[in-house]
Amino acid sequence: MATLTIKHFDALAYVKKAKELGTSEELAEFQARQIEDAIEVAILNIKEEIAIKDLATKRDLESTKNQIILWVAGLFLASGLLQHFIK
């Protein structure tokens, strides 16, 4: 089973580092807010794309596999019956 590691943007750390590098506090805070907004937009877009796609679950795949097995078995049975009656 896959493990999900959630990461986040640390705006406070960004602002502190930007100030250390000589950026004004106002500019650093503005940039941090813009980055947070961009991340939020990206997350919303990804969620929307996932919602739009018709993704199959493991249960869907198992069900489809079972249906295929039944159809193939039915075709073999029908084929055998046809051969029996055609002779």
MODELLER restraints for C-alpha pairs under 7 A, 6 or more apart:
rsr = mdl.restraints
at = mdl.atoms
rsr.add(forms.Gaussian(group=physical.xy_distance, feature=features.Distance(at['CA:11:A'], at['CA:32:A']), mean=5.45, stdev=0.5))
rsr.add(forms.Gaussian(group=physical.xy_distance, feature=features.Distance(at['CA:14:A'], at['CA:32:A']), mean=6.69, stdev=0.5))
rsr.add(forms.Gaussian(group=physical.xy_distance, feature=features.Distance(at['CA:15:A'], at['CA:28:A']), mean=5.08, stdev=0.5))
rsr.add(forms.Gaussian(group=physical.xy_distance, feature=features.Distance(at['CA:15:A'], at['CA:29:A']), mean=5.91, stdev=0.5))
rsr.add(forms.Gaussian(group=physical.xy_distance, feature=features.Distance(at['CA:15:A'], at['CA:32:A']), mean=6.73, stdev=0.5))
rsr.add(forms.Gaussian(group=physical.xy_distance, feature=features.Distance(at['CA:18:A'], at['CA:28:A']), mean=5.86, stdev=0.5))
rsr.add(forms.Gaussian(group=physical.xy_distance, feature=features.Distance(at['CA:19:A'], at['CA:25:A']), mean=6.09, stdev=0.5))
rsr.add(forms.Gaussian(group=physical.xy_distance, feature=features.Distance(at['CA:19:A'], at['CA:28:A']), mean=6.88, stdev=0.5))
